[in-house]
Amino acid sequence: MDVDLKRAVLAKALALIAGRELPRAALAEKLMIAVIDKVAGSGSDERYDRHSGIQVIEQVLDELVECGYVNDQRFGTLYAEHKAEAGFGPIRIEAELRRKGVDADTVMHVIDSLETDWRACAAALLRKKLKGTAVPDLKTRQKSIRYLLSRGFPLETALSVIRHSDASGADEACD
């Protein structure tokens, strides 16, 4: 059973990572669901099979990490770059990476290694939201700050963008 289970787990893991990059924790979760489904379909002792399944999953994941097929650093970098280009700030990206199971050290390294001008990104996002108009009144300023905060930009960045929204006419882009 263990050899068949390992073969099935490896096949499922390769099928999952063939389509897109996944962090180790997310892949483990998906594999666990597959093993539970496999155990539930068999008539054998469930406790033994689940424990055996967990061991097999960990063994397969270790092998995939060792071979470079699963890499949280690579996943984090690709994910963070994609989210930054979509107009999300560092706080939101960090939270989403942590929710996906990427460890704190890797997340911090990924965020620090991004070559993104967060202020320019926030300014471009706000310009798009406001359709290029200035932020004239207090209510619009408050809504704009809340919007930037909800997208994951630090308060200092949001305030800086609002303060300079009228003064700067230059087209900044999110890199």
DOROSE-225794 format. One record per residue (C-alpha): y, x, z; residue in one letter. Coordinates in steps of 0.25 Angstrom, whole numbers, plus 5000, padded with zeros to 4 digits. Layout:
# residues N
<<Y,X,Z>,"A"> ...
***
This chain:
# residues 175
<<5000,5000,5000>,"M"> <<5010,5011,5003>,"D"> <<5008,5018,4990>,"V"> <<5010,5005,4983>,"D"> <<5022,5001,4992>,"L"> <<5029,5014,4990>,"K"> <<5027,5013,4975>,"R"> <<5033,4999,4975>,"A"> <<5044,5003,4984>,"V"> <<5047,5015,4975>,"L"> <<5047,5006,4962>,"A"> <<5056,4996,4969>,"K"> <<5066,5007,4974>,"A"> <<5066,5013,4960>,"L"> <<5069,5000,4953>,"A"> <<5080,4997,4963>,"L"> <<5087,5010,4961>,"I"> <<5085,5010,4946>,"A"> <<5095,4999,4945>,"G"> <<5106,5005,4954>,"R"> <<5109,5015,4965>,"E"> <<5105,5010,4979>,"L"> <<5107,5016,4992>,"P"> <<5095,5019,5000>,"R"> <<5097,5008,5011>,"A"> <<5099,4998,5000>,"A"> <<5086,5002,4993>,"L"> <<5078,5003,5006>,"A"> <<5083,4988,5008>,"E"> <<5078,4984,4994>,"K"> <<5065,4991,4995>,"L"> <<5063,4985,5009>,"M"> <<5064,4971,5003>,"I"> <<5055,4974,4992>,"A"> <<5044,4980,5002>,"V"> <<5046,4967,5011>,"I"> <<5043,4959,4999>,"D"> <<5031,4967,4996>,"K"> <<5026,4966,5010>,"V"> <<5028,4951,5011>,"A"> <<5020,4950,4998>,"G"> <<5008,4958,5003>,"S"> <<4998,4952,5013>,"G"> <<4997,4965,5022>,"S"> <<5003,4968,5036>,"D"> <<5018,4967,5034>,"E"> <<5022,4976,5045>,"R"> <<5014,4988,5040>,"Y"> <<5019,4985,5026>,"D"> <<5034,4984,5030>,"R"> <<5033,4997,5038>,"H"> <<5026,5004,5027>,"S"> <<5036,4998,5017>,"G"> <<5048,5004,5025>,"I"> <<5041,5018,5025>,"Q"> <<5039,5017,5010>,"V"> <<5053,5013,5007>,"I"> <<5059,5024,5015>,"E"> <<5049,5034,5008>,"Q"> <<5053,5029,4995>,"V"> <<5068,5029,4998>,"L"> <<5067,5044,5003>,"D"> <<5060,5048,4990>,"E"> <<5071,5041,4982>,"L"> <<5082,5047,4990>,"V"> <<5075,5061,4988>,"E"> <<5074,5059,4973>,"C"> <<5089,5055,4972>,"G"> <<5086,5041,4968>,"Y"> <<5092,5035,4980>,"V"> <<5105,5041,4985>,"N"> <<5115,5034,4994>,"D"> <<5126,5044,4990>,"Q"> <<5125,5041,4976>,"R"> <<5124,5026,4978>,"F"> <<5136,5027,4987>,"G"> <<5145,5035,4977>,"T"> <<5141,5025,4966>,"L"> <<5144,5013,4974>,"Y"> <<5157,5018,4980>,"A"> <<5162,5022,4966>,"E"> <<5159,5008,4961>,"H"> <<5165,5001,4972>,"K"> <<5178,5010,4972>,"A"> <<5179,5007,4957>,"E"> <<5178,4992,4960>,"A"> <<5190,4993,4969>,"G"> <<5183,4994,4983>,"F"> <<5188,5003,4994>,"G"> <<5181,5014,5002>,"P"> <<5179,5005,5014>,"I"> <<5172,4994,5006>,"R"> <<5164,5004,4999>,"I"> <<5160,5011,5012>,"E"> <<5156,4998,5018>,"A"> <<5147,4994,5006>,"E"> <<5140,5007,5005>,"L"> <<5137,5006,5020>,"R"> <<5132,4992,5018>,"R"> <<5123,4997,5007>,"K"> <<5117,5007,5017>,"G"> <<5123,5020,5013>,"V"> <<5125,5029,5025>,"D"> <<5139,5031,5031>,"A"> <<5140,5046,5027>,"D"> <<5136,5043,5013>,"T"> <<5146,5032,5012>,"V"> <<5157,5041,5018>,"M"> <<5154,5052,5008>,"H"> <<5154,5042,4996>,"V"> <<5167,5036,5000>,"I"> <<5173,5050,5002>,"D"> <<5168,5055,4989>,"S"> <<5174,5044,4981>,"L"> <<5186,5049,4973>,"E"> <<5194,5035,4974>,"T"> <<5208,5034,4977>,"D"> <<5207,5022,4986>,"W"> <<5222,5019,4986>,"R"> <<5222,5018,4971>,"A"> <<5210,5010,4970>,"C"> <<5216,5000,4980>,"A"> <<5229,4999,4973>,"A"> <<5222,4997,4959>,"A"> <<5213,4986,4966>,"L"> <<5225,4979,4972>,"L"> <<5233,4980,4959>,"R"> <<5221,4973,4952>,"K"> <<5221,4962,4963>,"K"> <<5236,4960,4962>,"L"> <<5236,4961,4947>,"K"> <<5246,4972,4948>,"G"> <<5257,4964,4956>,"T"> <<5263,4970,4968>,"A"> <<5260,4966,4982>,"V"> <<5273,4959,4985>,"P"> <<5271,4951,4998>,"D"> <<5264,4953,5012>,"L"> <<5253,4942,5009>,"K"> <<5249,4949,4996>,"T"> <<5250,4963,5003>,"R"> <<5240,4958,5014>,"Q"> <<5231,4952,5004>,"K"> <<5231,4965,4996>,"S"> <<5228,4973,5008>,"I"> <<5216,4964,5012>,"R"> <<5211,4965,4998>,"Y"> <<5211,4980,4998>,"L"> <<5205,4980,5012>,"L"> <<5194,4970,5007>,"S"> <<5191,4980,4996>,"R"> <<5188,4991,5006>,"G"> <<5201,4999,5005>,"F"> <<5207,5005,5018>,"P"> <<5219,4998,5024>,"L"> <<5227,5011,5022>,"E"> <<5224,5010,5007>,"T"> <<5227,4995,5006>,"A"> <<5241,4997,5013>,"L"> <<5244,5009,5004>,"S"> <<5241,5001,4992>,"V"> <<5249,4989,4996>,"I"> <<5261,4998,5000>,"R"> <<5261,5005,4987>,"H"> <<5258,4993,4978>,"S"> <<5272,4991,4974>,"D"> <<5276,5005,4973>,"A"> <<5265,5010,4964>,"S"> <<5264,5005,4950>,"G"> <<5254,5015,4946>,"A"> <<5241,5011,4941>,"D"> <<5231,5017,4951>,"E"> <<5216,5015,4948>,"A"> <<5204,5015,4957>,"C"> <<5196,5028,4954>,"D"> 
***
